[in-house]
Amino acid sequence: EQTYNTTFRNITITGTIQDSGVNGIIGGIVAKIILNNSEDVTNIYTSTTTINITASQLIYAGGLVGQSSGNTNIEDSSSQISIFGMIQISGGLIGSATLNTAILNSFTTGILNTEKVATTNIMTGGLVGFLSNDSHIEKSYSTATIISNLTTSESSQTGGLVGLLSNNSAINKSYYSGNISAKTNFTGGLIGS
């Protein structure tokens, strides 16, 4: 589901999400947050949320939000994840976070295991797969185990916090303390590229 001008507060989610479609978006609480709307996600905890992807390709997957594209604040939230499958852009909290998305005082634990998909430019991060366009992470961390088996991809990035960071985005007072096993073009303890 996609949302407009919505607030999520004090929610705990457990369970499994299974997807076998193509070009889909999956999030533990919401799939997609829409451009130019104000969203507030506060004190959300997803406990052992398992996301299994059996599709040939999924575009976005996140422990809380699949894709955030506008004026979103995620604060005091966490995700204990088990994300597996063929995913282009995946993150422990958010798959893709763009256009002034802010992540504050949040964290992830668990495992993120991505495989080769039929595309290029694959991004995997303990918190966010793709962080761009004036978005930022502050006072947040991940201890998730990250496994990226993407050797045949033309362009792939894996990072402890962010797979790919671009366009005036930033990470402040945050850290990664986990294990990364990656076969990607760019791999970093904090940022892939």
C-alpha positions, -999 to +999 in steps of 0.1 A: +000+000+000+011+036-006+003+064+019-003+101+019+000+125+049+000+096+074+014+092+109+025+058+123+032+057+161+037+031+188+033+000+166+048-035+169+047-058+140+057-095+138+053-120+110+063-130+075+058-113+041+061-134+010+062-120-025+064-138-058+055-109-081+078-089-104+088-052-100+071-049-066+077-029-034+077-045+001+078-028+035+073-041+070+047-014+077+041+003+044+053-003+009+056+032-005+055+067+009+045+093-018+064+124-030+058+158-014+037+146+015+045+147+052+049+113+069+058+106+105+070+072+116+077+071+153+084+044+178+078+015+155+093-020+162+092-048+137+101-080+156+115-108+135+099-096+103+108-121+076+106-110+041+110-138+015+113-129-021+107-157-046+103-134-076+128-130-103+131-093-094+118-070-067+126-033-069+125-022-033+124-040+001+128-025+036+122-037+072+099-007+078+093+010+044+100-002+009+103+032-008+102+067+008+101+096-016+093+128+002+094+146+035+094+115+057+107+113+093+115+079+108+124+083+145+130+060+175+122+029+154+138-004+148+136-035+127+147-071+135+149-084+100+153-115+079+153-103+043+161-128+016+159-129-022+165-112-055+161-075-047+174-045-066+174-020-037+171-032-001+177-019+034+171-030+070+148+000+076+141+015+041+149+002+007+151+036-010+150+069+009+150+101-012+138+137-012+143+148+024+138+115+042+153+117+078+162+086+099+168+095+136+176+073+167+168+041+149+185+007+144+184-027+127+194-062+137+191-095+119+202-106+084+199-091+049+207-116+022+204-105-014+211-123-047+217-114-083+187-099-101+182-092-138+193-056-136+222-033-129+229-008-101+220-031-071+221-014-037+221-031-002+225-014+032+220-023+068+198+007+072+191+020+037+198+006+003+197+040-015+200+074+003+196+104-019+184+140-025+189+158+009+181+128+030+200+120+062+207+094+089+215+106+124+223+087+157+213+054+142+231+021+137+229-014+124+243-047+136+227-068+108+246-094+090+247-085+053+253-111+026+254-099-010+261-125-038+261-102-068+292-111-088+275-109-122+260-074-117+275-046-137+272-022-108+265-032-072+271-015-039+269-029-004+274-009+028+270-015+066+246+014+068+240+026+032+245+009-002+247+041-023+247+076-009+243+106-032+230+141-039+236+161-007+227+133+017+246+126+049+252+103+078+260+117+113+268+101+146+259+066+133+277+033+131+278-002+118+288-032+140+281-064+121+295-088+095+295-083+057+301-110+032+299-094-002+307-101-038+300-067-052+317-039-071+318-016-041+317-027-004+322-005+026+318-008+064+295+023+064+288+031+027+292+010-004+295+040-028 
